Amino acid sequence: MKHILIVDDELGSRESLKAIFSRDYKTSLAASAAAASKVMLEEKVDLILLDVIMPDKDGLAFLKEVQNIHPDVPVIMVSASTSVRPVVAAIRAGAYDFITKPFDVDDVRRMAERALESSSLRRRVEILETEVSREYPVHEIVGEAPAFRKAIDDVRRAAHSDSTVLIGGESGTGKELVARLLHSLNSRRDEPFVPVHCAALPESLMESELFGYEKGAFTHADKRKLGRFDLAGSGTLFFDEVSEMSMTTQVKLLRVLQEREYMRVGGTQVVRTNARIVAATARDLRAEVAEKRFRDDLYYRLNVVPIRLPPLRERTEDIPLLCGHFLELFGGTLNVRAKSFAPRAMELICRYRWPGNIRELRNIVERVLVLHGHHDQILPEHLPDEIRNGAAAGSSVRVDRNVSLEDAVNGFERQLVENALAEANGVQTRAAELLGTTRRILKYRMEKLGIASNGNGTPTPEP
């Protein structure tokens, strides 16, 4: 519900305006600029109705103060004077509009509605201009596997609250798509959804991107810049790959979660936020906490409602559904003839492990349609080598009478671990991710198998 702050030293005027708006909006009343400032420190305000003449500080002075601290909050000035001079001064100072007493109820309502709509539209435009939003069609969420349906059911239940949600799942499982579904089902759906891709933002820019900065905060800061919290307003702020945040930024985010307030870089004024926080990670945050790479207090703040998205290899029954969906999705735009996969081609696709999950499947379907969509059906020979060879590799295992089962299993496991370490340049955390396990378990396996990593990350067996 939008929040309107009514600032007027006359009790009758305050109560009249409250009666007009209290049914459809949350309303707060203040008899002075000082009282209004206190309300704005404690709560997020979406619109201010401000009297021009007040005892402690006149309305125009307070308007300029609001413009400096909360430039995204529209202000409608209210006055008993019919003089043109205060109207011109108010508009020049940045007021959205001006009304005179006695006012028409319908006119005041329409003006407030326009001001709120204009503010929301301005935030949306700023989001597009800063390229922090992309269209993720939530109708692309396809799947009937029990583990996946449970995750989506959890999302639908969580959507009815404003609790913080932590979405876990491997890369490519659709975490941002699910976060957008959560937003679309919530009462905040008409407010912005603002993603923050933590891995893509260098630490030196993270604070100013999140909280914005004031003019003159640093070299080339020639004007105030709104941060992601400002742009989100009362919407949803999505932290993708939150595990990639530095410890310094984690402390700052923890404070926002605890206090629901922040300060812009170079600023001195506290800004309130009402944004809902949703985070996602491909890492095991509990393991990251154990390794002292992620704050335990922040983890518990984020992990209020945990949702786990299963990897594609755990929902193989959904692969034909997803293939059909992507065929239909790309078929029209690419203008291809192919309408289905041959049975053997689908068998190979279902047997592949899909390390890149749904993102990889989507890209493969698009690729084969671009290259072979002129055929009536996608055949096995149209599939990439990794799918044909990957599926065939599982059937090429032969029994060797000279090798025990334990030795064979250890040899296979050693090869997997060494390959993962080589691909990860010796970084054990990354190798553990590639293997779908934790760094602690990987270290245990390495010790068991007698594997070590040398200085350049190449795996070498211990003597």
N, C-alpha and C positions, 0 to 999 in steps of 0.2 A: 504494500500500500504506500502510495506517495505521501511525503511528509511536508506539510505547509506550516511555515512559521509566521505568525501574525505579530507584528511589532507596532504597538500604538499605546501612548500614555493614557488614552481615554478608555475607561472600562467598558462603556457602552459600545464603542466602536469595535473593541476586541471581541466582545461577546456576539455582536451582530455578525461579524465575519466568521466567527467560529460556528455559529448556527448555519451559515451558508455552506460551509465545507466539511463539517465534522462527520456527516453521514457517508461521504465518499472518500475522504482523505483522513490521514492522521494529522491532527492539528496541535500545535504548541503555541502558547501565548506568552508574550513578553511586554512589559510596560516601559522598558528602556533599552538602549543599545547595549548596556552592560549585561542585562538579563538575557538579551538575544545572543550575545557572544557566548554566554555560559551554555545555552541550549545547543549552539552549534559545535561547541567543544565536546559535548556529551553524545550528540546524536547526528546522524546524517540527515541533512535538510535538502529538499528538492525544489522548493519555491519559497520566496519571502514576500510578504505583503508588508510594506514599510511606510510608516507615517513620516511626513516631511519634517514636521516640527515636534521635537521631543525635548524633555528637560535637560538630560545629561549630555547628549550629543545629537546634533541635528541629523535628520535622515540622510541628507546628501553626503555628509562626512562619513556616516556609517556605510552608506552605499559604496563609497570608494574603498573603504576597508574590506568590505565583502568581496569587491571585485579583485582586490589584490590577493586575498587568501583563498577564496572559493569562486574562481572565474566561471565555473560551470553552473553555478546556481543563479537562475534568473530572479530578478527583483522587480516587483510592481510597486511603484510609489503611490501613496494615498495622501490626499490633502483636501482640506476644506476650502482652500483658496482656488479661485477661478482664474488667477493671473497666469499669463503665458510664460513669464520669466522662470518660475520654478519647474515648469514642464520642460522647457528647453534645457535648463541646467541638468535636470535628472536624466534626460535622454543622452545628453553629451557625456554624462558621467557613467553611462553604461546601463541604465535602467531598461528593462524590457518594455515597459509601458507605464502609463500614468492614469489614475482614476481620481475623480473628485467626489467629495461627500456633498449631499447624500447620493449614493450610487444605486444603480439598477441591479437587482440580484442576478438576473440572467446575463447581463453584460459582464459582471464580475466573474461569474462562472466560466463563460466562454473565454474571457481573457486569461484566466488561470489555466484552462485546458490548453489553449494555444501556447502559453509559455512553457508548460511541461512538455508538450509535444515537440516544441522547438528545441528544448534542451536535450531531449532524447535523440532527436535527429542529428543535432550537432555532435553528440558523442559518437553516434554511428558513423558519421562522415569522417571524424578524426580517426576512428578505428581503421576505416578503409584507407585513409591517406597514409597512415603509418604501417600499413600492410601487416596488421596483427590478426586479421581475421580471414579465414578461407571458408568456402562453402563445402561443408561435409554433409551430404544428403543422408539423413538418419534412416531413410527408407532402404538404404543399402545394407542394413543389419539383417543378415540372412542366416538361419541355422535352426536346427531342431534337436541337436545333440543334447542329452540331459545336462551335461556340465555347462554348456553354453546357455541353455534355457534358464538354469539356476542363476547364472550371472545376470542375465537380463531381468529376471524376476526380482533380484536384489536391487537392480537399478530402478525399477519401477516403484518398489517400496521406498527406497531412499529418496526418490523424487518428491515425495510428499512432505519431506522435512527440509530444513536448511542446514543439516549437519554436514560437517566436513567429510568428504569421501576420498579414499585412497584406492586407485585402480591399479592392480598389478597384472603383469602379463608380459610375455616376450615381445620383442620388437616385431611389429607387423600384425599384431593380434587385433588391432582396432581400438586402442585405448582412447584416442581423441574422439573417434566416432561415438563411442559409448558415453564419453563425457558430454558431448553435444546432445545425445539422446536424453541424458539426465537433465540437462538445462531445458530442453524443449518440453519436458513433462512437468517442470516446476512452475510455480506461480511467477517466477522471474523471467519467463520465456520471452516477454516483450522487451526485456532489458538486454544489454550487450553480453555476448559470450566472448571473452578476451583470453586467448591462449598466450602463454609465456613458454617458449621453447628453451629451457634452461641450458641445454647442451650447446645451443647455437649462440648464446650471449656470453661474451667474455666478462670476467669478473669486474673489470674496470668500468664496464657500462651497466652492469646488472642493477646497481642501486638507483641510478638515474632513470633507467628504463622502468623499474617497478614503481618508484615513488615520484618521478619527475624532478625538475629542478627549477630554481628561481633565477630570474634575470641576474646576471653577474656572479652566479655561483662559481664559475670557472671561466677560463679563456674561451671566447667565442659563444658564451651563453648570453646572446644578445636579447633574448626574450624568454619568458617563462615557457616551460614545456611540461605538459601533463604526462603523468606516468600511467602505467597499466591499471593501477588501482583507481586513478581518476577516471579512466576510460570505462572501466567496468561499472562504476557507479553502484547501483543496487543489483547488478547482474551477477554473472559467474566469472571467476578468475581461475583459469585452468593452468596449473604448473605441470608441463610435460617433462618427463625425466627429471623429477625433483631431486633425485640422488646426485645429479651433477652440480648442484649448488655448492659453492664454497662454504666453509664453516662460518666465515664472516657474514655472508648473506643469510645463512640459516638462522643466525642470531637475530637479524633484523626481521626476518619473516616470522619467527617465533613471537617477537614482541607484537607484531600486528595481529597475530592470531589470538594472543592473550588480551591485548588492550583494545583491539579494533581501532587503532589510530596509528598515524605515522607522520613524519615530517619530510617535506621535499628537500632535496640536496640544496644546501645554501639557505634554507628557510629557518624560521624561528617559530612559526605557527603550527600547532597540531591540527591535522586533518583527520576527520572521522571517516571510516569506511563501513559500508554495509554489504560488501560483496560476499558472495558465497565462495568458499575455497574448495576446489577439486584438484587433486594431484594424481600423477601417474608415474610409474616407474617400471623399468624392465629388470631392475636389480632386486635382490632380496634385501630389503631395508633392515631387517633384523640382523643379518650378517654384516651389513655396513655399520650398524650401531656397534656390534661386537668388535669390529675392526677399528673403531673410533674414527670412522670417516663420515658418520652421520650422527647428529645429536639425538640422544634418546628422548629428550623432552619434546623436540620437534616431531619425532616419529610418533609419539603418543598423541600429540595434538592433531596430526594428520590422519592417523589410523583409527578414526572414530567409527566410520563405516567402511570396512575393507571389502573390495570386490575383486575377484580373481578371474581373468579371462583365460580360458584354456588355450594352449597352442593348437594349431591345426592338426597335428599328429594325434591329439587326444579326441578329436571330433571328426574322424575320417568319414563318418556317415553324412557329414554336411558338405563334403567336397563336390559331389555331383550337383547339389543345390547351388553352391557358389559358382561352379562352372556354368551352369545354365543361366544364372543371373548375369554373369559377366559377358556371356555370349549375347544375351539380349541387350545389355548395356552398350557394348561396343558394336554390335551388329548393325544398328541403325546409323551410327555416326561414321563408321568405316565403309558402309555400303557393300557388305560382303555377302556371298552366297551361303557359306557354311552356317548350318543351323544346329549342329550337334557334333558330339565326339563319337568316333567309332568305339564299340565296346572294349576292344583291346587297348585303345588309347586311354580310355577312362580307367581301365584297370591299372595301367602304368602310372597314371596321375594319382590314383588313390594309394598306391604302394610307395610313392615317393615320400620322403620325410618332411619336406617343406620347412627348412630351417628359417626361411623368411616369412613363413606363415601366410596370412591372407594377402598381404601386400605383394608377396612373391607370386602367389597364384594369380592375382589380378594382372600383374605385369606379364606373366607367361601367356595367359589367355589373349591379352591384347597383342602380344608379339606374334603368336601363331596365326591370329586373324589377319594381321597386317601382311604376313609373308605367305600364308596359305589359305586365306579366306575365300579365294576364288574357287576352291573345291566345294563340293556339296557337303562334305563331312571332313572333320579333322581326323587324320589317320595317325598311327603310331610313328611313322617316319617323319611326320610334321613336327613332332615334339622335340624340344631341345635335348642335347646329348645327356645333360645331367639327369634328366628324368628317365630316359631310356636306360642309361647305364646305372643310375642309382637304384632303379627297381630291379635290374638284372643282377646287381651285385649281391642282393640278398639271397638269390637262388643259386649262386655259384659256389656255396660252401660245400665242401666234400669231407667225408669222414677219413681221418688219417689214423690207421691202427698204431702208428709209432708215436702219436702225440696224445697225452691224456687230456681229458676234458678240462681239468684245472689249468694245465699249461696253455691249452688253446684259448681259454677264456682270458687268462692273464696276458697272453700275447696280443689278443684282439684289443683288450683294454689299454695295454701299453701303447699300441699304435694310435688309438684314438686320442689318448692324452698327449702323446708326443706331437701329433698333427695339430691338436688344438693349441699347444704351447708355441709351436712354430708359427702358426697363423696369427697368434696374439703377440708375437715378438717377445715371448717370455713373460708377459704380464699375466700373472696367475688369475687375477680377478676377471680379466677379459676372457682367458681360456675357460674359466669356470662357467661364464655366461654362455660361451659357445657350446659347452657340453651340457647345459641345462642343469647345473648343480651350483653349490656354494664353494667359495675359496677354501673354507675349512675342510670340506670333504675332498676337494681336489688335492690339497696338501697331504691328507691322509692316504689317498690313492697313490700319490707320487712316492711317498715313503715306503708304502707296501710293495710297490713295483720296482723300487730302486731307481727312480727317475729324478734327475736334478736339472736345473737350468744354468747354463754358463753365463758369462757377463753379457754376451750379445743376444741372449734370449733363446739360443738354440738348445733344445733338449739334449742332454748327454747322460748316459747311464752312469750311476755311481759305481766305483770299483767294489 
